[in-house]
């Protein structure tokens, strides 16, 4: 009777296929180094066939923004949809550290010395600098958790020692480096895994497998992490894949790289050969003469705003010609929105503001100088606006003790 088709059964069969391919290599390739390379190819093919298509597996090196570079790794699992590739090739890629989600060292037969070699290679990837999560990162899941660190694993087709002996080897190797550089999982096909499990505070027993590295600033959890071995037999590949997928599910999506990491910090000599501005049709056209260096002096029409009954200015609003539209500037001690909102309403444009201290600017909007003057001359409520023909803008305004928004007459 055939085995029912389940996810567990499918991966059990995939493990058998990996074992069969490896045994064929052992029987037909007498060259030890080439046999190891073919074993790496087996695992890379498996991962590229079974991982979500966002991720790809390749051999290569990892580099960070400070030009720190790793040792060559057997398998790098990276975000193929978002990652720049600094070097391409049939055998070796060079990838940015922010986009490498996992590093896996593949061993034909795992011994203590082979485990030490794998630990050093994994640590060389994990210690590279990684950018903190920022607005450049894209959303990953509905969860606020985003993985930024690299998952490190060893995958072996056989072992020279028992699983428990490998766990003892891992414990000894861990003493040589900080925990953020440790191996996260050791898997021996058809035998089992060595990894980490969690014990919650005040509760006996293990609550589940440790998820591995997260971001640098994670909240410190009040639980214990135990190094454990688990005899999974034919389900070892399942355990290995679940651990890897659990990490990849929350791994960051980031495409950006630091500009100076590619071209240097500068300064770099440059020349200008023409200036352009966007017009209201969103086309770049030659800049107007008024905007040339030595000619531009800010707003050509300005109004200073006073609180009624005083001669103390609280704000200044200006009109700058810009192709077939204008930019409105604001500087003052009061919030800009109430004074600039009428211009957005009149032109039916989005109320966006750009802060360039000490001024706030609107985008280019379809507003004539006459319409600008009309809005300011009709200002009512607690404030009054007066035309200001002085050449220089007012650079400083005293803070208002009770800032209020202008209100229309009722």
FENWOJO-V786754 format. One record per pair of residues at least 6 apart in sequence whose ideal C-beta (glycine too) atoms are under 7 Angstrom apart, sorted by sequence separation. I is the first residue (numbers start at 1). J is the second residue. D is the distance in whole Angstrom. If there is no record, write none. Layout:
i={I,I}
j={J,J}
d={D,D}
This chain:
i={3,29,51,63,87,140,187,199,278,279,289,290,306,320,330,354,379,87,107,159,186,199,200,232,306,307,319,320,344,353,354,48,61,62,85,86,174,185,186,198,199,276,277,305,306,377,26,29,48,61,86,137,197,198,276,304,305,319,320,330,353,376,25,47,85,86,185,198,276,277,305,330,341,61,107,184,197,276,305,317,318,352,83,84,197,198,274,275,304,305,317,328,25,44,59,60,83,105,133,170,197,317,340,25,44,59,62,195,196,302,303,59,133,210,315,316,328,59,60,83,105,170,302,315,316,349,22,59,78,82,105,301,315,336,57,58,130,301,314,315,347,40,76,103,130,299,300,314,315,343,347,22,57,72,79,166,206,298,299,300,314,347,21,78,201,299,300,346,55,56,78,79,103,201,298,317,340,343,382,55,63,78,200,383,18,55,56,76,77,126,170,199,315,336,343,382,54,55,77,100,125,163,198,199,346,381,54,126,381,54,76,167,198,199,305,331,379,381,18,47,163,166,184,331,380,381,75,154,159,163,196,197,330,346,380,47,73,74,122,153,158,196,299,329,330,44,61,63,74,75,97,149,152,153,156,163,196,197,290,14,43,59,60,73,74,97,98,152,153,154,155,156,157,159,196,329,343,59,60,61,62,63,64,97,98,151,156,180,195,288,342,40,60,63,153,209,305,327,328,40,58,60,62,194,211,212,288,327,118,192,193,327,358,62,192,285,115,192,193,325,326,191,192,325,325,326,322,325,190,193,110,190,192,279,280,191,277,279,280,55,110,190,193,277,326,103,107,189,193,73,102,188,189,195,101,102,103,104,105,106,107,108,109,110,111,187,71,100,101,108,109,110,111,319,102,104,109,115,73,187,71,187,319,70,115,119,123,126,127,70,126,185,110,171,112,116,170,70,115,123,185,317,68,167,43,68,122,151,151,167,331,43,62,66,150,331,64,65,119,149,333,64,118,149,164,332,333,40,62,149,163,333,334,39,147,148,333,338,339,147,148,163,301,335,338,39,145,146,334,301,36,301,316,35,303,308,307,308,318,307,308,306,316,110,305,306,316,305,306,313,133,303,304,315,303,314,132,280,303,304,313,155,303,278,280,302,312,314,304,153,151,297,298,151,147,147,146,147,148,145,147,146,143,141,141,140,140,43,140,140,137,138,137,137,39,136,133,136,22,102,102,101,101,101,99,98,96,19,18,19,82,79,82,82,84,15,79,15,55,65,65,15,18,15,12,15,12,14,11,8,11,8,11}
j={9,35,57,69,93,146,193,205,284,285,295,296,312,326,336,360,385,94,114,166,193,206,207,239,313,314,326,327,351,360,361,56,69,70,93,94,182,193,194,206,207,284,285,313,314,385,35,38,57,70,95,146,206,207,285,313,314,328,329,339,362,385,35,57,95,96,195,208,286,287,315,340,351,72,118,195,208,287,316,328,329,363,95,96,209,210,286,287,316,317,329,340,38,57,72,73,96,118,146,183,210,330,353,39,58,73,76,209,210,316,317,74,148,225,330,331,343,75,76,99,121,186,318,331,332,365,39,76,95,99,122,318,332,353,75,76,148,319,332,333,365,59,95,122,149,318,319,333,334,362,366,42,77,92,99,186,226,318,319,320,334,367,42,99,222,320,321,367,77,78,100,101,125,223,320,339,362,365,404,78,86,101,223,406,42,79,80,100,101,150,194,223,339,360,367,406,79,80,102,125,150,188,223,224,371,406,80,152,407,81,103,194,225,226,332,358,406,408,46,75,191,194,212,359,408,409,104,183,188,192,225,226,359,375,409,77,103,104,152,183,188,226,329,359,360,75,92,94,105,106,128,180,183,184,187,194,227,228,321,46,75,91,92,105,106,129,130,184,185,186,187,188,189,191,228,361,375,92,93,94,95,96,97,130,131,184,189,213,228,321,375,74,94,97,187,243,339,361,362,75,93,95,97,229,246,247,323,362,154,229,230,364,395,100,230,323,154,231,232,364,365,231,232,365,366,367,364,367,233,236,154,234,236,323,324,236,322,324,325,101,156,236,239,323,372,150,154,236,240,121,150,236,237,243,150,151,152,153,154,155,156,157,158,159,160,236,121,150,151,158,159,160,161,369,153,155,160,166,125,239,124,240,372,124,169,173,177,180,181,125,181,240,166,227,169,173,227,128,173,181,243,376,128,227,104,129,183,212,213,229,393,106,125,129,213,394,128,129,183,213,397,129,183,214,229,397,398,106,128,215,229,399,400,106,214,215,400,405,406,215,216,231,369,403,406,108,214,215,403,372,108,373,388,108,376,382,382,383,393,383,384,383,393,188,383,384,394,385,386,394,215,385,386,397,386,397,216,364,387,388,397,240,388,364,366,388,398,400,394,244,244,391,393,247,247,250,250,251,252,250,252,252,250,249,250,250,251,155,252,253,252,253,253,254,157,254,252,256,157,244,247,247,248,251,254,254,257,189,189,190,253,251,254,255,257,189,253,190,248,258,261,234,237,236,234,237,235,237,237,235,238,238,241}
d={5,5,7,5,6,6,5,7,6,5,6,6,7,6,4,7,5,4,5,6,6,6,5,5,6,6,5,5,4,5,5,6,6,4,6,4,5,6,4,7,6,4,6,7,7,7,7,6,5,5,7,7,4,5,6,5,6,6,6,6,7,4,6,4,6,7,4,6,6,5,4,6,6,5,7,7,7,6,7,7,4,5,6,6,5,5,7,4,5,7,7,6,5,5,7,7,6,4,5,6,6,5,7,6,7,7,7,6,4,6,5,6,6,5,7,5,5,7,5,3,6,6,4,7,6,5,6,7,5,6,6,7,3,6,5,6,5,4,6,7,5,7,6,5,7,3,6,5,6,7,5,6,5,7,5,6,7,6,6,7,6,6,5,5,5,5,6,7,5,6,5,6,4,6,7,6,6,6,6,7,6,6,5,5,6,6,4,5,5,5,6,6,6,4,6,6,6,6,4,7,6,7,5,4,6,5,7,6,4,5,6,5,6,6,7,5,6,7,6,7,6,5,5,5,6,7,4,6,5,5,5,5,7,7,5,7,5,6,4,7,7,7,6,5,5,6,7,6,5,6,4,7,5,6,7,7,6,5,6,7,6,6,5,7,4,7,6,5,4,5,5,5,5,6,7,6,6,6,4,5,6,6,4,5,5,5,7,7,7,7,5,5,6,7,7,7,7,6,4,7,5,6,5,5,6,5,7,6,5,6,5,6,7,5,5,6,7,4,6,5,6,7,5,6,5,5,5,7,6,6,7,6,6,4,5,6,6,5,5,7,4,6,5,5,7,6,6,6,7,6,6,7,6,7,7,4,5,5,5,5,4,6,5,4,4,6,5,6,6,7,7,7,7,5,7,6,6,7,6,7,4,4,4,4,5,5,6,6,6,4,5,7,7,6,5,6,6,6,7,4,5,6,5,6,7,6,6,5,7,4,7,5,5,6,7,7,4,6,6,3,4,4,7,6,5,5,6,5,6,7,5,5,6,6,6,4,5,4,7,7,7,6,5,7,5,5,7,6,5,6,5,7,7,6,4,6,6,6,7,6,6,7,6,6,5,5,5,5,7,6,6,4,6,7,6,6,7,7,6,4,6,7,6,7,6,5,7,6,7,7,7,7,6,4,6,4,6,5,5,5,6,5,7,7,6,6,7,6,6,6,5,4,6,5,6,6,6,4,5,6,6,7,6,4,7,5,6,6,6,6,5,7,6,4,6,6,7,7,6,5,4,6,7,7,5,4,6,6,6,7,4,6,6}
